[in-house]
Amino acid sequence: MASGNEDQNKTGFTITDRRGVGEGQPAPAEGSSPDASGAGAYPPVDFHTFILSLGSSALFHMGELEGPDGQAAQIDLPLAKHTIDVIAMLEEKTKGNLSAPEANLVESLLYDLRLRFVEKSKS
């Protein structure tokens, strides 16, 4: 266990990507990403993509979506409910701080997920 002084001296951590090292490719410069422009495999991080990501996770756990890399759909209703509850908590905690489109997205996503959850729970 680290002492309090050690924790105060640490400012964070560094991740060094060493993929490709030793395969004839130079290691990327520290602090850089493979695609420094930000464009790539992932959408930009904003509230919409975050909420939609949570919604996709709930749908996956209800067996409505295939997983990454074609994984078979798996039903885990308690985990789906937990994810829906996380979105509901975010709706409550961000009330009054969202733009109209963001608030509408959360409201409609919750409505849809809750309906689907009830239907899955019945079967």
Buried (B, 14 or more C-beta within 10 A) or exposed (E): EEEEEEEEEEEEEEEEEEEEEEEEEEEBEEEEEEEEEEEEEEEEEEBBEEBBEBBEBBBBBBBBBEEEEEEEEEEEEEBBBEBBEEBBEBBEEBEEEBEEEBBEBBEEBBEEBBEBBEEBEEE
